[in-house]
Amino acid sequence: MLTRTVVRLSLLSAASMLGALLALNEAIAADRPAGAQARSDGPVLVAERGQNRARQQQRHVQDRDGSRHTEVQRTENGHTSHSTWTGENGKTATRDANVVNDREAGTRTRGVTSTGPEGKTRTVNDVTTRTEDGHTRNTTYTDAEGRTATRDAVVTRNSETGTRTKDATYVSRDGKQTTVNDVTQRTESGYTRNTTVTRPNGETGTRSVDVSCDKAAGNCTKDVQVNKDSN
């Protein structure tokens, strides 16, 4: 068992720890495209915010002086972790995660339960399944009132053409649906990425990225065009 105890002495160190915590998470980052540059261009969607509600309760404690204690236990097919944050006022927040990998089935299942300082519990259940040309990922977030939000994504890759396509559907806690189509295309000097977001009211927004690098000159250029509202 790996045990870590961290004591934060200031708001600056608290912010650093929060950054480290978020870096460990989970859920959404696994759908980034291959390539270091392409990974930096993921669209930030309002529909994804529901999955971050559980962590927001922990920030109430983390943003102040206090301590964090984390235990990670390896299992036969994954790992478990338990974290407790204690604020300067004595209030605590906890996070319990259980990750199970099934190599035969090509699946990875992650369940997370977060309890805020006020005692309210939120959960995230996330299942990633490997496919012949990519993977699928299905995520369900349940808030303290029992309402759910979902995210279903299908990612396909074509190594011959150098393309990666992701189609995702987000359903908010109030039943509103948002869809995202995202295509990354490798080029001779970099890559292009075109994203289309369709909102619950039918309106669409687009984002186009063109990255080109000159290895001899040691520089890259990036052009981004955003259209927030179109029909």
Backbone bond lengths (Angstrom), bond angles and torsions (degrees), N, CA, C in turn:
res aa  C-N    CA-C-N  psi(-1)  N-CA   C-N-CA  omega(-1)  CA-C   N-CA-C  phi
1 M - - - 1.467 - - 1.524 109.32 -
2 L 1.316 116.47 135.15 1.450 121.91 177.47 1.516 108.44 -100.52
3 T 1.323 116.41 124.77 1.457 120.82 -179.91 1.516 109.29 -119.24
4 R 1.332 115.51 131.43 1.453 119.60 177.75 1.521 108.92 -126.69
5 T 1.321 115.57 134.62 1.458 120.84 175.34 1.514 108.40 -124.43
6 V 1.327 116.92 125.92 1.456 121.27 -177.87 1.515 109.24 -126.01
7 V 1.325 117.47 130.69 1.455 121.62 176.55 1.512 108.06 -113.79
8 R 1.316 117.26 122.14 1.450 121.86 -179.83 1.511 110.88 -95.44
9 L 1.345 115.46 136.57 1.450 119.77 -173.86 1.511 113.18 -106.66
10 S 1.334 116.97 -9.29 1.457 117.90 -176.78 1.512 109.30 -156.58
11 L 1.336 115.92 171.41 1.448 120.81 177.39 1.519 110.77 -64.87
12 L 1.340 117.32 -32.62 1.448 120.85 179.78 1.513 110.72 -64.27
13 S 1.328 116.96 -46.64 1.457 119.47 179.07 1.521 111.02 -68.06
14 A 1.337 117.45 -31.91 1.464 120.69 176.73 1.514 110.48 -63.64
15 A 1.335 115.69 -40.87 1.459 119.30 179.32 1.519 110.71 -65.44
16 S 1.330 116.57 -38.57 1.455 119.79 178.83 1.522 111.02 -63.75
17 M 1.324 115.77 -40.89 1.464 119.46 -179.87 1.513 111.08 -66.87
18 L 1.319 116.36 -38.26 1.460 119.41 177.69 1.514 110.25 -61.48
19 G 1.346 115.46 -40.44 1.453 118.56 177.69 1.509 111.77 -61.52
20 A 1.320 116.07 -40.11 1.463 119.59 178.83 1.513 111.15 -65.76
21 L 1.340 116.66 -40.26 1.467 120.43 178.94 1.509 111.38 -61.25
22 L 1.346 115.17 -46.49 1.457 118.69 -178.15 1.522 110.76 -66.85
23 A 1.345 116.45 -29.63 1.451 119.35 178.57 1.521 111.19 -65.52
24 L 1.331 116.93 -29.50 1.462 120.82 179.82 1.522 111.51 -73.17
25 N 1.272 117.13 -24.30 1.458 122.32 -173.34 1.508 109.79 -79.44
26 E 1.244 115.06 118.29 1.429 143.13 63.31 1.471 107.20 101.45
27 A 1.198 102.98 -114.34 1.419 123.72 -161.67 1.476 113.52 -50.40
28 I 1.145 123.27 -69.25 1.444 121.04 -158.19 1.515 112.42 -95.82
29 A 1.320 116.31 -23.18 1.450 119.39 -173.24 1.512 113.72 -66.66
30 A 1.314 119.10 -20.61 1.465 120.66 -175.40 1.519 112.96 -69.60
31 D 1.330 118.61 -12.73 1.456 120.60 -177.96 1.523 112.87 -93.74
32 R 1.326 117.79 14.77 1.454 119.35 179.58 1.518 110.51 -72.90
33 P 1.359 117.61 152.08 1.456 119.94 -179.64 1.509 111.55 -74.99
34 A 1.347 116.03 160.71 1.450 120.13 176.49 1.511 109.49 -68.72
35 G 1.333 116.48 149.71 1.449 121.44 -179.63 1.494 110.82 102.87
36 A 1.346 116.72 130.37 1.464 120.63 -174.41 1.513 111.89 -62.33
37 Q 1.341 117.26 -38.71 1.455 119.01 -178.34 1.511 110.60 -71.35
38 A 1.316 116.81 -42.22 1.460 119.32 -177.91 1.504 111.37 -63.26
39 R 1.344 118.51 -30.18 1.456 120.61 -176.89 1.522 112.20 -67.21
40 S 1.323 117.90 -18.72 1.461 119.54 -174.92 1.511 113.10 -87.72
41 D 1.330 118.28 1.38 1.452 120.40 -170.41 1.514 114.31 -112.30
42 G 1.328 119.54 18.93 1.460 120.93 -177.49 1.509 112.25 -66.33
43 P 1.340 119.08 133.58 1.455 121.09 178.98 1.520 110.86 -70.18
44 V 1.310 116.04 142.37 1.455 120.94 176.68 1.516 107.65 -94.77
45 L 1.324 116.07 119.44 1.462 121.01 -173.14 1.513 110.80 -111.38
46 V 1.320 115.38 137.72 1.455 119.73 175.77 1.515 110.64 -59.29
47 A 1.324 116.50 -33.79 1.462 120.46 -177.79 1.520 112.42 -63.08
48 E 1.344 118.41 -22.29 1.454 120.48 -179.20 1.525 112.47 -82.92
49 R 1.306 117.61 -12.91 1.455 119.66 -173.43 1.516 113.08 -64.15
50 G 1.325 116.24 -28.24 1.462 118.50 179.93 1.508 112.01 -57.73
51 Q 1.337 117.81 -33.35 1.446 120.79 -178.44 1.518 111.99 -72.90
52 N 1.334 117.31 -13.56 1.460 120.04 -179.50 1.530 112.98 -95.99
53 R 1.327 117.38 -0.56 1.461 120.19 -177.44 1.522 111.83 -59.59
54 A 1.326 115.54 -39.81 1.468 118.77 -177.96 1.515 110.90 -61.78
55 R 1.335 116.76 -40.66 1.456 119.20 -179.02 1.527 111.96 -71.00
56 Q 1.333 117.57 -27.17 1.456 119.82 -179.98 1.517 111.48 -62.96
57 Q 1.330 116.51 -33.67 1.458 119.34 177.67 1.521 111.04 -67.02
58 Q 1.328 116.76 -35.19 1.449 119.75 178.47 1.522 111.01 -69.06
59 R 1.326 117.99 -32.38 1.454 120.81 -178.96 1.518 112.04 -62.27
60 H 1.325 116.51 -29.14 1.457 120.54 178.52 1.526 110.47 -54.88
61 V 1.332 114.48 -35.81 1.462 119.41 177.57 1.516 110.43 -87.98
62 Q 1.337 117.37 -42.49 1.446 121.47 -172.19 1.523 113.65 -65.36
63 D 1.326 117.96 -31.56 1.448 121.13 -176.20 1.523 112.50 -74.50
64 R 1.313 117.89 -0.33 1.457 121.40 177.91 1.520 109.28 -117.96
65 D 1.341 115.08 168.36 1.455 118.29 175.82 1.518 109.53 -61.01
66 G 1.318 116.67 145.63 1.446 120.59 -179.72 1.509 110.34 165.18
67 S 1.314 117.13 -154.10 1.460 120.47 -177.53 1.518 110.87 -142.62
68 R 1.330 114.36 158.66 1.451 121.44 176.02 1.523 108.23 -131.18
69 H 1.314 116.38 135.90 1.465 121.85 176.53 1.515 108.18 -125.62
70 T 1.346 117.55 125.72 1.456 122.43 -177.00 1.519 110.15 -127.93
71 E 1.327 116.09 134.90 1.456 122.22 174.63 1.524 108.50 -122.69
72 V 1.329 116.26 129.16 1.461 122.15 178.83 1.525 108.21 -118.55
73 Q 1.322 116.40 127.78 1.468 121.39 -178.33 1.528 110.02 -121.66
74 R 1.303 116.00 120.36 1.455 119.55 176.25 1.524 109.89 -73.23
75 T 1.327 116.43 141.96 1.466 122.36 177.42 1.525 109.05 -120.23
76 E 1.321 116.92 177.95 1.458 121.06 -178.63 1.524 112.13 -62.13
77 N 1.308 116.49 -32.13 1.468 119.41 -175.73 1.525 113.18 -130.73
78 G 1.316 117.03 26.56 1.466 119.73 178.44 1.511 111.74 164.58
79 H 1.329 116.66 -132.43 1.463 119.96 177.88 1.524 109.83 -164.19
80 T 1.323 115.09 162.12 1.460 121.93 171.87 1.524 108.02 -123.49
81 S 1.309 116.17 156.85 1.462 120.16 175.55 1.520 109.77 -145.66
82 H 1.316 115.33 147.71 1.464 121.83 177.76 1.524 107.87 -135.55
83 S 1.320 115.75 124.94 1.467 121.15 179.89 1.520 109.85 -124.05
84 T 1.317 115.65 140.32 1.462 121.77 175.82 1.525 108.58 -128.61
85 W 1.327 116.28 126.98 1.451 122.21 174.81 1.526 108.27 -107.10
86 T 1.302 116.88 131.29 1.465 121.44 177.91 1.518 108.52 -121.37
87 G 1.332 116.70 121.63 1.452 121.19 -179.00 1.508 112.16 -84.45
88 E 1.318 115.86 171.11 1.467 120.95 -179.22 1.523 112.07 -64.01
89 N 1.339 115.62 -21.04 1.465 119.52 177.95 1.527 112.52 -89.49
90 G 1.346 116.58 3.92 1.456 120.80 178.53 1.506 114.65 88.79
91 K 1.319 117.68 -7.56 1.464 120.21 179.49 1.526 109.50 -74.49
92 T 1.336 115.96 149.78 1.452 120.68 -177.19 1.524 111.92 -127.61
93 A 1.323 114.36 154.62 1.464 122.08 171.80 1.523 106.71 -133.68
94 T 1.324 117.02 147.17 1.463 120.31 -178.20 1.524 111.20 -129.21
95 R 1.324 114.22 157.61 1.464 121.39 176.09 1.521 108.14 -143.07
96 D 1.339 116.40 124.04 1.459 122.39 177.84 1.516 108.83 -119.73
97 A 1.342 115.80 128.50 1.455 120.64 -178.80 1.520 110.12 -127.67
98 N 1.324 115.04 144.10 1.463 121.78 177.71 1.524 108.10 -134.10
99 V 1.335 115.86 118.89 1.466 121.40 -178.23 1.521 109.02 -115.15
100 V 1.326 116.40 127.80 1.469 121.93 -179.46 1.523 108.70 -125.44
101 N 1.331 116.70 125.70 1.459 122.69 178.24 1.528 109.92 -109.60
102 D 1.327 115.19 130.97 1.460 121.16 176.60 1.526 107.05 -118.37
103 R 1.315 116.16 97.98 1.464 120.20 -175.88 1.527 111.73 -64.49
104 E 1.323 116.41 -38.72 1.465 119.99 -179.34 1.519 111.39 -61.45
105 A 1.319 115.35 -46.82 1.466 120.07 -178.43 1.522 112.20 -82.65
106 G 1.330 116.37 -14.53 1.462 119.91 -179.01 1.512 112.97 72.17
107 T 1.348 116.31 34.04 1.461 119.42 -178.19 1.531 111.64 -119.64
108 R 1.302 114.29 154.09 1.460 122.57 172.87 1.523 106.99 -133.36
109 T 1.336 116.66 119.92 1.463 121.50 -178.31 1.517 109.13 -113.71
110 R 1.309 116.24 132.32 1.460 121.15 -179.70 1.521 109.53 -130.63
111 G 1.318 115.67 126.25 1.458 121.24 175.61 1.522 109.34 -119.44
112 V 1.319 116.49 130.76 1.463 121.70 -178.31 1.522 109.38 -128.76
113 T 1.326 116.33 131.42 1.458 121.95 174.93 1.519 107.96 -120.96
114 S 1.315 116.80 123.15 1.464 122.28 -179.91 1.522 109.34 -118.69
115 T 1.321 115.67 133.34 1.464 121.85 178.35 1.514 108.85 -120.77
116 G 1.323 116.66 122.63 1.452 121.58 -177.26 1.517 112.39 -81.72
117 P 1.337 116.47 174.44 1.467 121.73 -179.18 1.529 112.77 -58.30
118 E 1.343 115.69 -25.43 1.464 119.41 -178.51 1.522 112.26 -88.17
119 G 1.363 116.46 0.71 1.457 120.37 177.01 1.513 115.43 90.23
120 K 1.317 117.68 -0.60 1.453 120.38 -179.95 1.525 110.09 -81.28
121 T 1.341 115.16 142.26 1.462 121.10 -174.24 1.521 111.12 -112.67
122 R 1.320 114.68 139.50 1.462 122.61 176.45 1.519 108.14 -131.25
123 T 1.329 117.12 146.87 1.456 120.54 -177.48 1.525 111.40 -130.38
124 V 1.326 114.44 153.32 1.459 122.33 173.29 1.521 107.70 -132.51
125 N 1.328 116.51 128.83 1.464 121.19 174.28 1.522 107.77 -120.66
126 D 1.331 115.47 127.72 1.453 120.41 -170.75 1.524 109.37 -135.61
127 V 1.336 117.30 125.88 1.460 121.62 -179.97 1.529 109.17 -125.99
128 T 1.326 116.10 120.72 1.460 122.26 176.33 1.523 108.47 -109.84
129 T 1.327 116.75 130.43 1.457 121.80 -178.24 1.520 109.90 -124.19
130 R 1.314 115.54 126.66 1.462 120.52 178.63 1.525 109.84 -73.38
131 T 1.330 115.99 140.13 1.458 121.90 175.91 1.535 108.60 -121.95
132 E 1.334 116.52 176.89 1.464 119.99 -178.11 1.521 112.07 -62.64
133 D 1.315 116.92 -33.55 1.465 119.11 -175.94 1.532 112.83 -125.68
134 G 1.322 116.70 24.64 1.461 118.94 178.30 1.513 111.47 162.22
135 H 1.334 116.40 -129.96 1.462 119.79 178.35 1.517 110.46 -163.45
136 T 1.328 115.43 163.47 1.458 121.51 170.54 1.527 107.89 -116.44
137 R 1.316 115.30 156.28 1.463 119.52 178.66 1.526 108.97 -145.11
138 N 1.321 115.57 125.26 1.468 121.58 -178.31 1.522 108.77 -123.03
139 T 1.311 115.39 122.28 1.459 121.46 -175.34 1.525 110.13 -125.46
140 T 1.335 115.65 135.10 1.468 121.29 175.60 1.521 108.93 -126.11
141 Y 1.316 115.57 125.43 1.465 122.11 176.69 1.526 108.27 -108.89
142 T 1.329 117.14 132.16 1.463 121.89 177.07 1.517 108.91 -120.90
143 D 1.333 116.98 124.53 1.455 119.33 -177.11 1.528 111.28 -87.27
144 A 1.321 115.75 -177.69 1.468 121.24 -174.57 1.522 112.46 -65.96
145 E 1.347 117.04 -20.29 1.461 120.62 178.92 1.522 112.06 -93.74
146 G 1.329 117.70 2.78 1.465 120.68 179.53 1.511 114.62 88.05
147 R 1.327 117.62 2.38 1.449 120.72 177.77 1.518 109.78 -78.82
148 T 1.332 116.98 148.17 1.457 120.27 -176.65 1.524 111.69 -120.68
149 A 1.321 113.84 151.08 1.463 122.74 170.83 1.521 106.59 -130.69
150 T 1.319 117.19 145.13 1.455 120.48 -176.68 1.521 111.53 -128.39
151 R 1.315 113.89 156.57 1.464 121.68 175.34 1.525 107.06 -141.79
152 D 1.328 117.13 121.19 1.461 122.42 178.97 1.517 108.43 -121.90
153 A 1.328 116.44 122.34 1.462 120.87 -176.20 1.519 110.78 -127.40
154 V 1.331 114.91 143.85 1.464 122.74 174.72 1.527 107.29 -125.52
155 V 1.325 116.00 122.41 1.456 121.58 -179.19 1.523 108.96 -116.64
156 T 1.332 116.91 128.52 1.464 121.91 176.68 1.523 109.36 -125.93
157 R 1.334 114.74 144.71 1.468 120.85 179.61 1.522 109.46 -127.15
158 N 1.320 115.03 142.17 1.456 121.29 175.49 1.516 107.26 -126.36
159 S 1.326 116.37 102.78 1.463 120.48 -175.41 1.529 111.64 -68.51
160 E 1.333 116.84 -27.84 1.463 119.53 -179.55 1.519 111.56 -69.08
161 T 1.322 116.59 -44.46 1.467 119.92 -178.86 1.524 112.50 -90.98
162 G 1.348 115.98 -11.13 1.460 119.23 179.01 1.514 113.41 73.37
163 T 1.325 117.39 33.30 1.463 120.90 -178.82 1.525 111.20 -115.55
164 R 1.312 114.00 151.29 1.463 122.59 173.89 1.523 107.14 -134.53
165 T 1.331 116.81 124.28 1.459 121.26 -177.76 1.521 110.03 -120.00
166 K 1.313 116.06 132.50 1.462 120.59 176.22 1.524 109.50 -126.68
167 D 1.323 115.47 126.33 1.458 122.11 173.53 1.520 108.08 -116.27
168 A 1.312 116.67 123.49 1.460 121.17 -176.80 1.520 110.49 -130.58
169 T 1.332 114.56 143.35 1.460 121.43 177.07 1.517 108.42 -123.02
170 Y 1.313 116.22 125.65 1.458 122.99 179.60 1.522 108.65 -113.20
171 V 1.321 116.19 130.82 1.465 121.23 175.17 1.518 107.12 -121.41
172 S 1.322 116.10 118.96 1.459 121.21 -175.88 1.520 111.09 -76.55
173 R 1.318 116.24 174.80 1.459 121.45 -179.02 1.518 112.81 -64.62
174 D 1.326 116.76 -21.76 1.465 119.53 177.43 1.529 112.12 -97.96
175 G 1.350 116.74 13.24 1.456 120.76 173.71 1.511 115.91 86.12
176 K 1.328 118.29 3.57 1.460 120.51 -179.86 1.528 110.47 -81.48
177 Q 1.327 115.75 140.81 1.463 121.21 -173.20 1.517 112.09 -111.56
178 T 1.321 115.07 134.88 1.457 122.87 174.58 1.521 108.04 -126.44
179 T 1.327 117.08 136.64 1.457 120.27 178.44 1.526 109.92 -119.86
180 V 1.337 114.37 151.40 1.464 121.06 -179.59 1.521 108.96 -133.68
181 N 1.324 115.84 129.93 1.456 121.68 171.08 1.529 107.17 -116.91
182 D 1.329 115.65 125.59 1.463 120.68 -172.87 1.527 108.62 -134.49
183 V 1.339 116.80 120.95 1.469 121.31 -178.19 1.531 109.24 -124.89
184 T 1.326 115.42 121.63 1.460 121.56 175.50 1.519 108.23 -108.77
185 Q 1.342 115.79 129.99 1.464 121.56 -176.81 1.532 109.88 -123.59
186 R 1.322 115.79 122.74 1.460 119.42 176.04 1.523 109.66 -72.74
187 T 1.345 116.24 139.92 1.459 121.59 177.01 1.525 108.67 -122.69
188 E 1.333 116.38 176.66 1.460 119.95 -178.65 1.520 112.04 -63.31
189 S 1.322 116.92 -30.86 1.461 119.50 -175.13 1.523 113.82 -117.01
190 G 1.329 116.96 5.61 1.462 118.97 -178.86 1.516 111.36 169.54
191 Y 1.330 116.49 -121.85 1.459 119.97 178.77 1.517 110.15 -163.38
192 T 1.333 115.08 162.06 1.461 121.75 170.63 1.519 107.78 -120.72
193 R 1.322 115.82 154.31 1.459 120.15 177.44 1.520 109.04 -144.25
194 N 1.324 115.28 125.44 1.463 121.03 -178.74 1.519 109.69 -123.25
195 T 1.330 115.30 123.64 1.459 121.75 -176.36 1.521 109.95 -122.69
196 T 1.327 115.31 133.43 1.464 120.97 175.80 1.524 108.96 -124.02
197 V 1.317 116.10 125.82 1.461 122.25 178.31 1.521 108.42 -111.84
198 T 1.322 116.20 126.11 1.462 121.07 176.55 1.516 108.51 -108.76
199 R 1.327 116.17 118.42 1.460 121.95 -175.07 1.525 111.57 -83.76
200 P 1.331 116.42 168.12 1.475 119.68 -179.21 1.519 114.20 -56.75
201 N 1.344 117.53 -29.65 1.466 120.31 -179.30 1.528 112.72 -85.23
202 G 1.337 117.12 4.08 1.455 120.19 178.30 1.510 114.56 93.40
203 E 1.335 117.42 -13.33 1.452 120.24 178.37 1.524 110.06 -71.97
204 T 1.321 115.02 150.78 1.456 119.64 -179.26 1.517 111.42 -121.01
205 G 1.299 115.14 151.64 1.449 122.17 173.35 1.518 108.20 -128.27
206 T 1.324 117.24 144.41 1.453 120.63 -178.18 1.527 110.69 -127.24
207 R 1.312 114.42 154.04 1.460 121.71 177.22 1.520 107.84 -143.81
208 S 1.327 116.67 124.66 1.459 121.93 -179.26 1.516 109.50 -120.85
209 V 1.328 115.43 132.72 1.462 121.43 -178.92 1.522 108.25 -125.46
210 D 1.338 115.95 135.48 1.462 121.93 176.58 1.521 107.60 -130.99
211 V 1.337 115.25 114.96 1.461 120.58 -179.70 1.518 108.85 -114.84
212 S 1.327 115.49 129.67 1.457 121.17 179.46 1.527 108.90 -133.17
213 C 1.337 116.22 133.16 1.463 121.28 -177.94 1.521 110.71 -121.62
214 D 1.327 115.05 140.18 1.461 122.36 175.20 1.527 106.81 -110.52
215 K 1.330 116.47 101.04 1.460 120.11 -175.22 1.521 111.41 -63.38
216 A 1.323 116.80 -38.69 1.461 119.89 -178.33 1.520 111.38 -63.60
217 A 1.320 116.10 -40.73 1.466 120.11 -179.51 1.519 111.91 -84.44
218 G 1.355 116.34 -15.40 1.464 120.31 179.22 1.515 114.01 72.07
219 N 1.338 117.09 33.87 1.460 119.10 178.52 1.515 111.40 -140.07
220 C 1.331 114.91 161.03 1.462 122.32 178.06 1.518 109.20 -132.58
221 T 1.314 115.89 149.80 1.459 121.20 174.03 1.518 108.47 -121.15
222 K 1.324 115.48 147.33 1.457 121.21 -179.10 1.518 109.06 -136.39
223 D 1.323 115.98 124.12 1.458 122.38 177.13 1.515 108.79 -115.28
224 V 1.335 115.85 130.89 1.460 121.46 -178.53 1.525 109.02 -126.44
225 Q 1.315 115.69 131.51 1.461 121.20 176.12 1.522 108.73 -124.14
226 V 1.329 116.47 127.40 1.467 121.89 -177.91 1.513 109.95 -122.79
227 N 1.330 114.13 132.60 1.466 120.94 174.69 1.512 105.86 -124.85
228 K 1.326 118.19 103.85 1.456 122.04 -173.07 1.515 113.59 -73.57
229 D 1.316 117.11 -33.41 1.474 118.91 -175.83 1.518 109.34 -134.46
230 S 1.322 115.57 121.91 1.458 120.48 174.28 1.516 109.18 -151.04
231 N 1.295 117.11 159.27 1.461 122.11 -179.50 1.517 110.25 -116.94
